[in-house]
Amino acid sequence: MTPTMAVAVAQSKAHKILLPISKCNVSVVGRQDLNLTEMIDLALSEIATFLDNQRQG
């Protein structure tokens, strides 16, 4: 991710769901030790919850 991309994501008003992947000399502290498939499953669950809340509220 480039700095320009990071700024664009951070400034977006959209709801963001990020996958904490430790790569390229970046360590994400406090993340669960999950594989990519498990993280995607959790992200999909979070998206479903977000969409349900949007429909209700």
PDB file of N, CA, C and O in Angstrom:
ATOM      1  N   MET A   1       0.845  -1.166   0.000  1.00  0.00           N
ATOM      2  CA  MET A   1       0.000   0.000   0.000  1.00  0.00           C
ATOM      3  C   MET A   1       0.894   1.232   0.000  1.00  0.00           C
ATOM      4  O   MET A   1       1.837   1.336   0.784  1.00  0.00           O
ATOM      5  N   THR A   2       0.589   2.132  -0.864  1.00  0.00           N
ATOM      6  CA  THR A   2       1.365   3.368  -0.943  1.00  0.00           C
ATOM      7  C   THR A   2       0.838   4.383   0.072  1.00  0.00           C
ATOM      8  O   THR A   2      -0.287   4.253   0.553  1.00  0.00           O
ATOM      9  N   PRO A   3       1.642   5.385   0.394  1.00  0.00           N
ATOM     10  CA  PRO A   3       1.151   6.424   1.297  1.00  0.00           C
ATOM     11  C   PRO A   3      -0.117   7.107   0.771  1.00  0.00           C
ATOM     12  O   PRO A   3      -1.012   7.434   1.551  1.00  0.00           O
ATOM     13  N   THR A   4      -0.196   7.321  -0.529  1.00  0.00           N
ATOM     14  CA  THR A   4      -1.377   7.948  -1.115  1.00  0.00           C
ATOM     15  C   THR A   4      -2.608   7.064  -0.925  1.00  0.00           C
ATOM     16  O   THR A   4      -3.695   7.561  -0.629  1.00  0.00           O
ATOM     17  N   MET A   5      -2.436   5.769  -1.093  1.00  0.00           N
ATOM     18  CA  MET A   5      -3.544   4.840  -0.892  1.00  0.00           C
ATOM     19  C   MET A   5      -3.980   4.847   0.572  1.00  0.00           C
ATOM     20  O   MET A   5      -5.176   4.841   0.864  1.00  0.00           O
ATOM     21  N   ALA A   6      -3.024   4.858   1.483  1.00  0.00           N
ATOM     22  CA  ALA A   6      -3.337   4.861   2.916  1.00  0.00           C
ATOM     23  C   ALA A   6      -4.126   6.106   3.295  1.00  0.00           C
ATOM     24  O   ALA A   6      -5.082   6.022   4.065  1.00  0.00           O
ATOM     25  N   VAL A   7      -3.739   7.244   2.768  1.00  0.00           N
ATOM     26  CA  VAL A   7      -4.457   8.490   3.051  1.00  0.00           C
ATOM     27  C   VAL A   7      -5.878   8.413   2.489  1.00  0.00           C
ATOM     28  O   VAL A   7      -6.831   8.811   3.159  1.00  0.00           O
ATOM     29  N   ALA A   8      -6.022   7.908   1.277  1.00  0.00           N
ATOM     30  CA  ALA A   8      -7.350   7.801   0.668  1.00  0.00           C
ATOM     31  C   ALA A   8      -8.269   6.905   1.495  1.00  0.00           C
ATOM     32  O   ALA A   8      -9.439   7.232   1.696  1.00  0.00           O
ATOM     33  N   VAL A   9      -7.752   5.788   1.969  1.00  0.00           N
ATOM     34  CA  VAL A   9      -8.553   4.876   2.795  1.00  0.00           C
ATOM     35  C   VAL A   9      -8.898   5.547   4.121  1.00  0.00           C
ATOM     36  O   VAL A   9     -10.048   5.509   4.558  1.00  0.00           O
ATOM     37  N   ALA A  10      -7.915   6.152   4.750  1.00  0.00           N
ATOM     38  CA  ALA A  10      -8.139   6.776   6.058  1.00  0.00           C
ATOM     39  C   ALA A  10      -9.142   7.930   5.975  1.00  0.00           C
ATOM     40  O   ALA A  10      -9.930   8.128   6.900  1.00  0.00           O
ATOM     41  N   GLN A  11      -9.122   8.680   4.893  1.00  0.00           N
ATOM     42  CA  GLN A  11     -10.011   9.833   4.764  1.00  0.00           C
ATOM     43  C   GLN A  11     -11.406   9.462   4.271  1.00  0.00           C
ATOM     44  O   GLN A  11     -12.324  10.278   4.352  1.00  0.00           O
ATOM     45  N   SER A  12     -11.575   8.267   3.772  1.00  0.00           N
ATOM     46  CA  SER A  12     -12.886   7.841   3.284  1.00  0.00           C
ATOM     47  C   SER A  12     -13.875   7.755   4.438  1.00  0.00           C
ATOM     48  O   SER A  12     -13.526   7.323   5.536  1.00  0.00           O
ATOM     49  N   LYS A  13     -15.103   8.166   4.182  1.00  0.00           N
ATOM     50  CA  LYS A  13     -16.153   8.085   5.196  1.00  0.00           C
ATOM     51  C   LYS A  13     -16.780   6.695   5.236  1.00  0.00           C
ATOM     52  O   LYS A  13     -17.614   6.415   6.097  1.00  0.00           O
ATOM     53  N   ALA A  14     -16.388   5.833   4.319  1.00  0.00           N
ATOM     54  CA  ALA A  14     -16.937   4.479   4.255  1.00  0.00           C
ATOM     55  C   ALA A  14     -16.537   3.669   5.485  1.00  0.00           C
ATOM     56  O   ALA A  14     -15.501   3.922   6.099  1.00  0.00           O
ATOM     57  N   HIS A  15     -17.373   2.692   5.835  1.00  0.00           N
ATOM     58  CA  HIS A  15     -17.038   1.751   6.901  1.00  0.00           C
ATOM     59  C   HIS A  15     -15.877   0.894   6.398  1.00  0.00           C
ATOM     60  O   HIS A  15     -15.924   0.391   5.276  1.00  0.00           O
ATOM     61  N   LYS A  16     -14.861   0.726   7.197  1.00  0.00           N
ATOM     62  CA  LYS A  16     -13.664  -0.005   6.775  1.00  0.00           C
ATOM     63  C   LYS A  16     -13.510  -1.289   7.570  1.00  0.00           C
ATOM     64  O   LYS A  16     -13.705  -1.307   8.785  1.00  0.00           O
ATOM     65  N   ILE A  17     -13.162  -2.355   6.879  1.00  0.00           N
ATOM     66  CA  ILE A  17     -12.847  -3.627   7.524  1.00  0.00           C
ATOM     67  C   ILE A  17     -11.457  -4.014   7.029  1.00  0.00           C
ATOM     68  O   ILE A  17     -11.255  -4.276   5.843  1.00  0.00           O
ATOM     69  N   LEU A  18     -10.507  -4.045   7.955  1.00  0.00           N
ATOM     70  CA  LEU A  18      -9.116  -4.296   7.598  1.00  0.00           C
ATOM     71  C   LEU A  18      -8.678  -5.673   8.076  1.00  0.00           C
ATOM     72  O   LEU A  18      -9.075  -6.121   9.151  1.00  0.00           O
ATOM     73  N   LEU A  19      -7.867  -6.333   7.279  1.00  0.00           N
ATOM     74  CA  LEU A  19      -7.286  -7.617   7.665  1.00  0.00           C
ATOM     75  C   LEU A  19      -5.873  -7.356   8.177  1.00  0.00           C
ATOM     76  O   LEU A  19      -5.027  -6.874   7.423  1.00  0.00           O
ATOM     77  N   PRO A  20      -5.602  -7.666   9.446  1.00  0.00           N
ATOM     78  CA  PRO A  20      -4.297  -7.378  10.039  1.00  0.00           C
ATOM     79  C   PRO A  20      -3.249  -8.418   9.645  1.00  0.00           C
ATOM     80  O   PRO A  20      -3.011  -9.376  10.381  1.00  0.00           O
ATOM     81  N   ILE A  21      -2.637  -8.229   8.506  1.00  0.00           N
ATOM     82  CA  ILE A  21      -1.638  -9.180   8.009  1.00  0.00           C
ATOM     83  C   ILE A  21      -0.250  -8.613   8.288  1.00  0.00           C
ATOM     84  O   ILE A  21       0.075  -7.506   7.857  1.00  0.00           O
ATOM     85  N   SER A  22       0.557  -9.370   9.002  1.00  0.00           N
ATOM     86  CA  SER A  22       1.920  -8.939   9.317  1.00  0.00           C
ATOM     87  C   SER A  22       2.850  -9.389   8.195  1.00  0.00           C
ATOM     88  O   SER A  22       3.198 -10.565   8.093  1.00  0.00           O
ATOM     89  N   LYS A  23       3.238  -8.449   7.370  1.00  0.00           N
ATOM     90  CA  LYS A  23       4.165  -8.710   6.266  1.00  0.00           C
ATOM     91  C   LYS A  23       5.014  -7.475   6.025  1.00  0.00           C
ATOM     92  O   LYS A  23       4.728  -6.405   6.563  1.00  0.00           O
ATOM     93  N   CYS A  24       6.034  -7.616   5.237  1.00  0.00           N
ATOM     94  CA  CYS A  24       6.863  -6.481   4.793  1.00  0.00           C
ATOM     95  C   CYS A  24       7.394  -5.673   5.970  1.00  0.00           C
ATOM     96  O   CYS A  24       7.322  -4.444   5.969  1.00  0.00           O
ATOM     97  N   ASN A  25       7.921  -6.355   6.960  1.00  0.00           N
ATOM     98  CA  ASN A  25       8.518  -5.691   8.124  1.00  0.00           C
ATOM     99  C   ASN A  25       7.520  -4.868   8.929  1.00  0.00           C
ATOM    100  O   ASN A  25       7.889  -3.870   9.548  1.00  0.00           O
ATOM    101  N   VAL A  26       6.253  -5.285   8.922  1.00  0.00           N
ATOM    102  CA  VAL A  26       5.223  -4.627   9.719  1.00  0.00           C
ATOM    103  C   VAL A  26       4.634  -5.669  10.660  1.00  0.00           C
ATOM    104  O   VAL A  26       4.191  -6.731  10.224  1.00  0.00           O
ATOM    105  N   SER A  27       4.632  -5.361  11.952  1.00  0.00           N
ATOM    106  CA  SER A  27       4.025  -6.239  12.939  1.00  0.00           C
ATOM    107  C   SER A  27       2.772  -5.579  13.472  1.00  0.00           C
ATOM    108  O   SER A  27       2.802  -4.419  13.883  1.00  0.00           O
ATOM    109  N   VAL A  28       1.670  -6.311  13.468  1.00  0.00           N
ATOM    110  CA  VAL A  28       0.418  -5.802  13.993  1.00  0.00           C
ATOM    111  C   VAL A  28       0.247  -6.393  15.389  1.00  0.00           C
ATOM    112  O   VAL A  28       0.012  -7.593  15.534  1.00  0.00           O
ATOM    113  N   VAL A  29       0.365  -5.562  16.402  1.00  0.00           N
ATOM    114  CA  VAL A  29       0.327  -6.009  17.786  1.00  0.00           C
ATOM    115  C   VAL A  29      -1.120  -6.258  18.209  1.00  0.00           C
ATOM    116  O   VAL A  29      -2.018  -5.479  17.888  1.00  0.00           O
ATOM    117  N   GLY A  30      -1.327  -7.353  18.933  1.00  0.00           N
ATOM    118  CA  GLY A  30      -2.635  -7.638  19.491  1.00  0.00           C
ATOM    119  C   GLY A  30      -3.561  -8.410  18.578  1.00  0.00           C
ATOM    120  O   GLY A  30      -4.703  -8.684  18.948  1.00  0.00           O
ATOM    121  N   ARG A  31      -3.099  -8.764  17.404  1.00  0.00           N
ATOM    122  CA  ARG A  31      -3.976  -9.508  16.497  1.00  0.00           C
ATOM    123  C   ARG A  31      -3.985 -10.978  16.872  1.00  0.00           C
ATOM    124  O   ARG A  31      -3.031 -11.494  17.455  1.00  0.00           O
ATOM    125  N   GLN A  32      -5.076 -11.640  16.530  1.00  0.00           N
ATOM    126  CA  GLN A  32      -5.163 -13.072  16.765  1.00  0.00           C
ATOM    127  C   GLN A  32      -4.276 -13.793  15.752  1.00  0.00           C
ATOM    128  O   GLN A  32      -4.024 -13.275  14.664  1.00  0.00           O
ATOM    129  N   ASP A  33      -3.815 -14.962  16.104  1.00  0.00           N
ATOM    130  CA  ASP A  33      -2.975 -15.736  15.205  1.00  0.00           C
ATOM    131  C   ASP A  33      -3.873 -16.599  14.313  1.00  0.00           C
ATOM    132  O   ASP A  33      -4.041 -17.794  14.558  1.00  0.00           O
ATOM    133  N   LEU A  34      -4.448 -15.978  13.274  1.00  0.00           N
ATOM    134  CA  LEU A  34      -5.359 -16.664  12.370  1.00  0.00           C
ATOM    135  C   LEU A  34      -4.740 -16.729  10.983  1.00  0.00           C
ATOM    136  O   LEU A  34      -3.934 -15.879  10.604  1.00  0.00           O
ATOM    137  N   ASN A  35      -5.137 -17.765  10.227  1.00  0.00           N
ATOM    138  CA  ASN A  35      -4.664 -17.808   8.854  1.00  0.00           C
ATOM    139  C   ASN A  35      -5.565 -16.918   7.996  1.00  0.00           C
ATOM    140  O   ASN A  35      -6.588 -16.424   8.470  1.00  0.00           O
ATOM    141  N   LEU A  36      -5.188 -16.716   6.750  1.00  0.00           N
ATOM    142  CA  LEU A  36      -5.918 -15.789   5.883  1.00  0.00           C
ATOM    143  C   LEU A  36      -7.374 -16.216   5.686  1.00  0.00           C
ATOM    144  O   LEU A  36      -8.264 -15.365   5.670  1.00  0.00           O
ATOM    145  N   THR A  37      -7.627 -17.499   5.538  1.00  0.00           N
ATOM    146  CA  THR A  37      -9.001 -17.988   5.357  1.00  0.00           C
ATOM    147  C   THR A  37      -9.859 -17.642   6.562  1.00  0.00           C
ATOM    148  O   THR A  37     -11.003 -17.215   6.408  1.00  0.00           O
ATOM    149  N   GLU A  38      -9.316 -17.823   7.760  1.00  0.00           N
ATOM    150  CA  GLU A  38     -10.058 -17.498   8.983  1.00  0.00           C
ATOM    151  C   GLU A  38     -10.320 -15.991   9.078  1.00  0.00           C
ATOM    152  O   GLU A  38     -11.398 -15.573   9.501  1.00  0.00           O
ATOM    153  N   MET A  39      -9.340 -15.182   8.688  1.00  0.00           N
ATOM    154  CA  MET A  39      -9.531 -13.733   8.717  1.00  0.00           C
ATOM    155  C   MET A  39     -10.600 -13.307   7.716  1.00  0.00           C
ATOM    156  O   MET A  39     -11.406 -12.425   8.014  1.00  0.00           O
ATOM    157  N   ILE A  40     -10.617 -13.918   6.536  1.00  0.00           N
ATOM    158  CA  ILE A  40     -11.629 -13.595   5.533  1.00  0.00           C
ATOM    159  C   ILE A  40     -13.010 -13.986   6.045  1.00  0.00           C
ATOM    160  O   ILE A  40     -13.969 -13.233   5.875  1.00  0.00           O
ATOM    161  N   ASP A  41     -13.119 -15.150   6.666  1.00  0.00           N
ATOM    162  CA  ASP A  41     -14.403 -15.566   7.251  1.00  0.00           C
ATOM    163  C   ASP A  41     -14.891 -14.555   8.283  1.00  0.00           C
ATOM    164  O   ASP A  41     -16.072 -14.208   8.301  1.00  0.00           O
ATOM    165  N   LEU A  42     -13.993 -14.081   9.140  1.00  0.00           N
ATOM    166  CA  LEU A  42     -14.366 -13.072  10.140  1.00  0.00           C
ATOM    167  C   LEU A  42     -14.757 -11.754   9.482  1.00  0.00           C
ATOM    168  O   LEU A  42     -15.691 -11.086   9.924  1.00  0.00           O
ATOM    169  N   ALA A  43     -14.038 -11.384   8.424  1.00  0.00           N
ATOM    170  CA  ALA A  43     -14.373 -10.153   7.710  1.00  0.00           C
ATOM    171  C   ALA A  43     -15.755 -10.255   7.082  1.00  0.00           C
ATOM    172  O   ALA A  43     -16.532  -9.302   7.139  1.00  0.00           O
ATOM    173  N   LEU A  44     -16.068 -11.394   6.486  1.00  0.00           N
ATOM    174  CA  LEU A  44     -17.392 -11.585   5.892  1.00  0.00           C
ATOM    175  C   LEU A  44     -18.492 -11.519   6.946  1.00  0.00           C
ATOM    176  O   LEU A  44     -19.564 -10.962   6.706  1.00  0.00           O
ATOM    177  N   SER A  45     -18.218 -12.085   8.102  1.00  0.00           N
ATOM    178  CA  SER A  45     -19.173 -12.012   9.206  1.00  0.00           C
ATOM    179  C   SER A  45     -19.382 -10.569   9.649  1.00  0.00           C
ATOM    180  O   SER A  45     -20.511 -10.155   9.914  1.00  0.00           O
ATOM    181  N   GLU A  46     -18.308  -9.811   9.729  1.00  0.00           N
ATOM    182  CA  GLU A  46     -18.388  -8.395  10.110  1.00  0.00           C
ATOM    183  C   GLU A  46     -19.173  -7.602   9.067  1.00  0.00           C
ATOM    184  O   GLU A  46     -19.963  -6.725   9.419  1.00  0.00           O
ATOM    185  N   ILE A  47     -18.961  -7.903   7.799  1.00  0.00           N
ATOM    186  CA  ILE A  47     -19.698  -7.231   6.727  1.00  0.00           C
ATOM    187  C   ILE A  47     -21.187  -7.534   6.845  1.00  0.00           C
ATOM    188  O   ILE A  47     -22.016  -6.634   6.711  1.00  0.00           O
ATOM    189  N   ALA A  48     -21.530  -8.790   7.093  1.00  0.00           N
ATOM    190  CA  ALA A  48     -22.936  -9.176   7.245  1.00  0.00           C
ATOM    191  C   ALA A  48     -23.573  -8.435   8.418  1.00  0.00           C
ATOM    192  O   ALA A  48     -24.699  -7.952   8.307  1.00  0.00           O
ATOM    193  N   THR A  49     -22.867  -8.344   9.532  1.00  0.00           N
ATOM    194  CA  THR A  49     -23.379  -7.630  10.703  1.00  0.00           C
ATOM    195  C   THR A  49     -23.564  -6.144  10.378  1.00  0.00           C
ATOM    196  O   THR A  49     -24.581  -5.548  10.734  1.00  0.00           O
ATOM    197  N   PHE A  50     -22.593  -5.561   9.711  1.00  0.00           N
ATOM    198  CA  PHE A  50     -22.675  -4.155   9.324  1.00  0.00           C
ATOM    199  C   PHE A  50     -23.892  -3.915   8.438  1.00  0.00           C
ATOM    200  O   PHE A  50     -24.647  -2.970   8.663  1.00  0.00           O
ATOM    201  N   LEU A  51     -24.085  -4.764   7.433  1.00  0.00           N
ATOM    202  CA  LEU A  51     -25.215  -4.599   6.512  1.00  0.00           C
ATOM    203  C   LEU A  51     -26.542  -4.775   7.238  1.00  0.00           C
ATOM    204  O   LEU A  51     -27.496  -4.043   6.972  1.00  0.00           O
ATOM    205  N   ASP A  52     -26.612  -5.742   8.153  1.00  0.00           N
ATOM    206  CA  ASP A  52     -27.847  -5.933   8.939  1.00  0.00           C
ATOM    207  C   ASP A  52     -28.157  -4.678   9.755  1.00  0.00           C
ATOM    208  O   ASP A  52     -29.306  -4.240   9.812  1.00  0.00           O
ATOM    209  N   ASN A  53     -27.146  -4.109  10.376  1.00  0.00           N
ATOM    210  CA  ASN A  53     -27.332  -2.885  11.173  1.00  0.00           C
ATOM    211  C   ASN A  53     -27.765  -1.714  10.300  1.00  0.00           C
ATOM    212  O   ASN A  53     -28.570  -0.889  10.732  1.00  0.00           O
ATOM    213  N   GLN A  54     -27.244  -1.629   9.079  1.00  0.00           N
ATOM    214  CA  GLN A  54     -27.629  -0.562   8.166  1.00  0.00           C
ATOM    215  C   GLN A  54     -29.100  -0.688   7.763  1.00  0.00           C
ATOM    216  O   GLN A  54     -29.809   0.312   7.651  1.00  0.00           O
ATOM    217  N   ARG A  55     -29.541  -1.908   7.551  1.00  0.00           N
ATOM    218  CA  ARG A  55     -30.928  -2.156   7.157  1.00  0.00           C
ATOM    219  C   ARG A  55     -31.901  -1.816   8.295  1.00  0.00           C
ATOM    220  O   ARG A  55     -33.006  -1.329   8.057  1.00  0.00           O
ATOM    221  N   GLN A  56     -31.465  -2.084   9.543  1.00  0.00           N
ATOM    222  CA  GLN A  56     -32.326  -1.871  10.706  1.00  0.00           C
ATOM    223  C   GLN A  56     -32.363  -0.409  11.144  1.00  0.00           C
ATOM    224  O   GLN A  56     -33.353   0.055  11.709  1.00  0.00           O
ATOM    225  N   GLY A  57     -31.290   0.297  10.881  1.00  0.00           N
ATOM    226  CA  GLY A  57     -31.211   1.616  11.477  1.00  0.00           C
ATOM    227  C   GLY A  57     -31.260   2.730  10.551  1.00  0.00           C
ATOM    228  O   GLY A  57     -31.199   3.885  10.971  1.00  0.00           O
TER     229      GLY A  57
END
